[in-house]
């Protein structure tokens, strides 16, 4: 049983007026002026001090110390913390009459705004069973300016209530990076293997992964239930099940998602997708494994066979080189910090087309095969491209430009036209972003 005394939250306070009156009687006017001068310096220093600077780094070496965050005056919610060793949290299954660990920063009034550095260490067997509560995870709500990094959560399980449930964080408004979770997560809405909801704007989840099964009703994702911020360099492999807006990586995306992939089986009745169940934002160079998750289509990203998911050239062309990704031959991409020993994905090579993709020297396209190359290379998304002849696509299966991300370049048809392709007749371009131009293109 976790017996932390929640009454320890309060801090000592004194009667400032009484203390100043006593000081005035004890010292002369000159000394009082000196006293106020130094008092002003202290106040100015505290005003300009960066957030969190007032706290020294606080060591966390046990599950009991971890639970003290936000529940003890020496463990404030805006403190700077780091793990000194791996932590066995399996005893939390018997805490609080079966409710388990109490999330850190469990609601809007008590958000976690500090920093937490796992130092590459692991918390194992964390148990949370709070089906009546929102904002459920190791952290209930990470506030803007707060951060969690370099932390692994292995095993255990997290069960929450109506909304905002994640293995690591129920709601993230700050930064989550280089973290992973492998336990099962369940709730009703906004449920993710790592983060329940990543919102708004400046909220980021980067270089993370989740492998546990995730279940709920709506906006359910293998990594993030709903994304309103930025998710980059992440993957999810766990099975995902729900009713509405269910995705292998994210249930619903209204932000930016880039260089991610998902492989877990997905089941849902409305808006179920291999990568994202419902996409209303931007998705760049991201993939889902078709024959692994049982879905042949999706609202965003690009579906690949299991064999293609293990080809380094696919991810090289998509622009994954020079990032946190590494890849061994015959294996899916992994994150460099996982320490697999795999090699970095090479930088993409130039498109095998005439021209260099600039305004003065555009890529030249004159055959269906050359047009097909544009959908596979990230370089094409920002390039200047020109048709040099009519392109007869009849009987040819093409993929539209923009499946790797919005096309923001210039495509000059030069008055020429396309024949009717066998697939995607209406979609030469999947998504056109701001700044793009497609002048003089016939159909």
C-alpha positions in Angstrom: 0.0 0.0 0.0 1.3 3.5 -0.9 1.1 5.4 2.3 2.5 8.8 1.2 1.1 11.6 3.3 -0.6 14.0 0.9 -0.7 16.6 3.7 3.0 17.1 3.1 2.2 19.1 0.0 1.8 22.4 1.9 4.8 24.7 2.6 5.6 26.9 5.5 4.6 30.6 5.4 5.3 33.5 7.7 3.8 36.9 8.4 6.0 39.1 6.3 4.7 42.3 7.9 5.5 41.1 11.4 9.0 40.2 10.4 9.7 43.6 8.7 8.3 45.4 11.8 10.7 43.5 14.1 13.6 44.2 11.7 12.8 47.9 11.8 12.9 48.0 15.6 16.1 46.1 15.7 18.1 48.0 13.1 18.4 51.6 12.3 17.1 53.3 9.2 20.4 52.9 7.3 20.5 49.2 7.9 16.9 49.0 6.8 17.6 50.7 3.5 20.5 48.2 3.0 18.1 45.4 3.9 15.5 46.5 1.3 18.3 46.9 -1.3 19.4 43.3 -1.0 15.7 42.2 -0.8 15.1 43.9 -4.2 18.2 42.1 -5.7 16.8 38.7 -4.5 13.4 39.4 -6.1 14.9 40.5 -9.4 17.1 37.4 -9.5 14.1 35.2 -8.9 12.1 37.0 -11.5 14.7 36.5 -14.3 15.6 33.0 -13.2 14.7 30.4 -15.8 11.9 28.0 -15.0 13.1 25.1 -13.0 16.5 26.7 -12.2 15.5 27.1 -8.5 15.7 23.3 -8.1 18.8 21.2 -8.0 18.6 17.9 -10.0 16.7 15.4 -7.8 17.7 11.7 -7.8 15.0 9.0 -8.2 16.2 5.6 -7.2 13.0 3.7 -6.1 9.3 3.5 -6.9 8.5 5.1 -3.6 10.6 8.2 -4.5 9.0 8.3 -7.9 5.5 8.4 -6.3 6.6 11.4 -4.1 6.7 13.7 -7.2 3.9 16.2 -6.6 3.0 14.6 -3.3 5.9 15.9 -1.1 7.4 19.4 -0.8 10.8 18.1 -1.6 9.6 16.6 -4.9 7.8 19.5 -6.7 6.0 19.2 -10.0 8.4 21.7 -11.5 11.5 19.9 -10.3 14.3 18.4 -12.4 14.6 14.6 -12.0 16.7 11.8 -13.2 16.8 8.0 -12.6 19.9 6.6 -10.9 19.0 3.0 -11.6 16.4 0.7 -13.1 13.3 0.5 -11.0 11.2 -2.6 -10.2 7.6 -1.2 -10.0 5.8 -4.5 -9.8 4.7 -3.8 -6.2 2.4 -1.1 -7.4 -0.2 -3.7 -8.3 -0.9 -3.9 -4.6 -1.1 -0.1 -4.0 -4.1 2.0 -3.2 -6.6 -0.9 -2.9 -5.7 -2.2 -6.4 -5.7 1.2 -8.2 -1.9 1.1 -8.4 0.5 4.0 -9.0 -1.0 7.4 -8.9 -0.1 9.4 -12.1 2.4 12.2 -11.7 0.5 15.5 -12.4 -2.9 13.8 -12.6 -5.1 16.7 -13.7 -5.3 20.2 -15.1 -4.7 21.8 -11.7 -1.5 19.8 -11.0 0.4 19.4 -14.2 4.0 18.2 -14.4 6.1 21.1 -15.6 9.6 19.9 -14.7 12.1 17.7 -16.5 12.5 13.9 -16.1 15.6 12.2 -17.6 15.6 8.4 -17.4 19.2 8.3 -18.3 18.5 5.3 -20.5 17.1 3.3 -17.6 13.9 1.3 -17.2 10.9 1.2 -15.0 9.5 -2.3 -15.0 6.1 -3.6 -14.2 4.3 -0.3 -13.6 0.6 -1.0 -12.7 -2.1 1.6 -13.0 -5.8 0.6 -12.8 -8.0 3.7 -12.6 -11.0 3.2 -14.9 -12.8 6.2 -13.4 -10.0 8.7 -13.9 -8.9 10.8 -16.9 -5.3 11.8 -17.6 -3.8 8.4 -16.8 -0.3 7.2 -17.4 3.1 7.4 -15.5 2.6 11.1 -16.1 -1.0 12.3 -16.2 -0.3 15.6 -18.0 3.1 17.0 -19.1 2.7 20.7 -19.3 4.2 23.0 -21.9 7.9 23.4 -21.0 8.0 20.1 -19.3 9.9 17.2 -20.7 10.4 13.4 -20.4 13.4 11.7 -22.1 15.6 8.7 -22.2 13.1 6.5 -20.4 11.8 2.9 -20.9 8.6 1.4 -19.5 8.7 -2.4 -19.7 5.7 -4.6 -19.0 3.0 -3.7 -16.6 -0.3 -2.2 -17.7 -2.2 1.1 -17.7 -6.0 1.3 -17.5 -7.8 4.7 -17.6 -11.2 6.2 -17.8 -13.1 8.3 -20.3 -10.2 10.1 -21.9 -6.4 10.7 -22.1 -4.7 7.4 -21.4 -1.2 6.5 -22.4 1.6 4.2 -21.2 3.9 7.1 -20.5 1.6 10.2 -20.5 -2.1 10.6 -20.7 -1.7 14.1 -22.1 1.4 15.8 -23.4 1.8 19.5 -24.0 5.6 19.5 -23.7 8.3 17.3 -25.0 8.7 13.5 -25.0 11.8 12.1 -26.6 13.9 8.8 -26.8 11.3 6.9 -24.8 9.5 3.6 -25.2 6.7 1.6 -23.6 5.8 -2.1 -24.0 2.8 -2.6 -21.7 -0.8 -2.9 -22.6 -2.9 0.3 -22.4 -6.7 0.6 -22.3 -9.3 3.3 -21.9 -12.3 4.8 -23.7 -11.0 7.7 -25.8 -7.7 9.4 -26.7 -5.7 6.2 -25.9 -2.2 5.6 -27.1 0.6 3.1 -26.4 2.9 5.9 -25.3 0.8 9.1 -25.2 -3.0 9.5 -25.1 -3.1 12.9 -26.6 -0.2 15.0 -28.0 -1.7 18.5 -28.2 -1.3 21.4 -29.2 1.2 23.0 -31.6 4.5 22.9 -29.7 3.8 19.5 -28.2 6.3 17.0 -29.6 6.9 13.2 -29.5 10.2 12.3 -31.2 12.4 9.2 -31.6 10.0 7.0 -29.5 8.3 3.6 -29.9 5.5 1.5 -28.3 4.9 -2.2 -28.7 2.0 -3.0 -26.3 -1.6 -3.8 -27.3 -3.9 -0.8 -27.2 -7.7 -0.9 -26.9 -10.6 1.6 -26.4 -13.5 3.1 -28.2 -12.5 6.1 -30.3 -9.2 7.9 -31.2 -7.1 4.9 -30.4 -3.5 4.6 -31.7 -0.5 2.2 -31.2 1.7 5.2 -30.2 -0.6 8.2 -29.9 -4.4 8.4 -29.6 -4.7 11.8 -31.1 -1.9 14.1 -32.4 -2.4 17.9 -32.5 1.3 18.6 -32.3 4.4 17.0 -33.9 5.3 13.3 -34.0 8.5 12.4 -35.7 10.9 9.4 -36.0 8.5 7.0 -34.1 7.1 3.5 -34.6 4.5 1.2 -33.1 4.1 -2.5 -33.4 1.3 -3.5 -31.0 -2.2 -4.6 -32.0 -4.8 -1.8 -31.9 -8.5 -2.2 -31.5 -11.4 0.3 -31.1 -14.6 1.5 -32.7 -13.9 4.9 -34.4 -10.7 6.5 -35.6 -8.3 3.7 -35.0 -4.8 3.6 -36.4 -1.6 1.5 -36.1 0.4 4.6 -35.1 -2.3 7.3 -34.4 -6.0 7.2 -34.1 -6.4 10.8 -35.4 -3.9 13.2 -36.7 -4.6 17.0 -36.8 -0.9 18.0 -36.5 2.3 16.9 -38.2 3.5 13.3 -38.5 6.8 12.5 -40.2 9.2 9.6 -40.8 7.1 7.1 -38.8 5.8 3.6 -39.3 3.4 1.1 -37.9 3.1 -2.7 -38.2 0.5 -3.9 -35.7 -2.8 -5.4 -36.5 -5.6 -2.8 -36.6 -9.4 -3.4 -36.1 -12.1 -0.8 -36.0 -15.5 -0.1 -37.5 -15.2 3.5 -38.6 -12.0 5.2 -39.9 -9.5 2.4 -39.3 -6.1 2.9 -40.9 -2.8 1.1 -41.1 -0.9 4.3 -40.0 -3.6 6.8 -39.0 -7.3 6.2 -38.6 -8.4 9.7 -39.5 -5.9 12.2 -41.0 -6.7 16.0 -40.9 -3.1 17.2 -40.8 0.2 16.6 -42.5 1.9 13.3 -43.0 5.4 13.1 -44.4 7.4 10.0 -45.5 5.6 7.5 -43.3 4.5 3.9 -43.8 2.4 1.0 -42.6 2.8 -2.7 -43.2 -0.1 -3.9 -45.2 0.1 -7.7 -44.7 1.0 -7.3 -41.0 -1.9 -5.2 -39.9 -4.5 -6.7 -42.3 -5.5 -3.4 -43.9 -5.0 -2.8 -47.6 -5.8 0.9 -47.4 -5.5 3.8 -45.1 -6.3 7.5 -44.6 -2.6 8.5 -44.9 0.9 7.3 -45.2 2.0 4.6 -47.7 1.2 0.9 -47.3 4.1 -1.5 -48.0 4.4 -5.2 -48.0 6.4 -6.9 -45.3 9.2 -7.5 -47.8 9.3 -3.8 -48.8 9.3 -2.7 -45.2 12.7 -4.4 -45.0 14.3 -2.8 -48.0 16.7 0.0 -47.1 16.3 1.6 -50.5 12.7 2.4 -49.8 13.5 4.5 -46.7 16.6 6.0 -48.3 14.5 7.4 -51.2 11.9 8.6 -48.7 14.6 10.8 -47.0 15.1 8.9 -43.8 18.9 9.2 -44.1 20.8 11.5 -41.8 18.1 11.1 -39.0 17.8 9.0 -35.9 17.0 5.9 -38.0 19.3 2.9 -38.6 18.5 -0.3 -40.5 20.0 -3.8 -40.8 19.6 -5.7 -44.0 16.3 -7.7 -44.0 15.0 -5.9 -40.9 12.7 -3.0 -40.3 14.1 0.4 -39.3 15.1 0.9 -35.7 16.1 4.0 -33.7 19.9 4.5 -33.3 19.6 4.8 -29.5 18.3 1.3 -29.2 21.8 0.1 -29.8 21.1 -2.6 -32.3 24.4 -2.1 -34.1 22.6 -1.5 -37.4 24.0 1.0 -40.0 22.6 4.4 -40.5 20.2 4.8 -43.5 22.1 6.5 -46.3 21.2 9.9 -47.6 18.9 9.8 -50.7 20.5 9.8 -54.1 19.4 12.2 -56.8 16.5 11.1 -59.0 17.6 9.2 -62.1 16.1 11.8 -64.4 17.5 14.4 -66.7 17.8 17.7 -65.0 18.6 18.6 -61.4 15.2 19.7 -60.1 15.9 23.5 -60.0 13.9 26.2 -61.6 16.6 26.7 -64.2 17.2 23.0 -64.7 14.0 21.1 -63.9 13.6 17.3 -63.8 12.4 16.2 -67.2 9.6 13.6 -67.4 8.5 12.0 -70.7 7.3 8.4 -69.9 5.0 6.7 -67.4 8.0 5.0 -65.8 9.7 8.3 -65.2 6.5 9.8 -63.7 6.3 6.7 -61.4 9.7 7.6 -59.9 8.3 10.9 -58.6 6.1 9.1 -56.0 9.0 7.2 -54.5 11.5 10.0 -53.9 11.3 12.6 -51.3 13.4 14.9 -53.5 10.5 15.2 -55.9 8.3 16.9 -53.3 10.1 20.2 -53.5 11.5 20.0 -57.0 10.8 21.8 -60.3 9.5 19.2 -62.8 8.6 19.5 -66.5 6.8 17.3 -69.0 8.7 17.0 -72.2 6.0 14.9 -74.1 2.5 13.6 -73.7 2.4 10.6 -71.4 0.2 7.7 -72.2 -0.6 6.0 -68.9 -3.3 3.6 -70.2 -2.8 0.1 -68.6 0.0 1.5 -66.3 -0.5 1.4 -62.5 0.8 4.7 -61.0 1.0 6.1 -57.6 0.3 9.8 -57.2 3.0 12.3 -56.1 2.5 13.4 -52.5 2.1 10.0 -50.7 5.4 10.8 -49.0 4.3 14.3 -48.1 2.6 17.3 -49.6 4.0 18.4 -53.0 5.3 22.0 -52.6 7.4 22.2 -55.8 6.4 23.2 -59.4 5.1 20.8 -62.0 5.0 22.4 -65.5 3.0 20.4 -68.0 4.1 22.7 -70.8 0.7 22.2 -72.4 1.1 18.4 -72.6 -1.2 15.8 -71.3 -1.6 12.5 -69.5 -3.5 9.5 -70.8 -5.8 7.7 -68.3 -3.9 5.6 -65.8 -5.3 2.3 -64.6 -5.3 3.6 -61.0 -5.6 7.1 -59.5 -6.9 8.8 -62.7 -8.0 11.8 -60.6 -4.9 11.9 -58.5 -1.7 12.7 -60.3 -1.0 14.6 -57.0 -2.1 13.1 -53.7 -1.6 16.3 -51.7 -0.5 19.7 -52.9 1.0 21.9 -50.2 1.3 25.7 -50.0 3.5 27.3 -52.6 3.0 24.5 -55.2 2.2 25.2 -58.8 1.1 22.9 -61.6 0.8 25.2 -64.7 -0.4 24.0 -68.1 -1.1 20.4 -67.2 -3.7 18.7 -69.5 -5.6 15.6 -68.7 
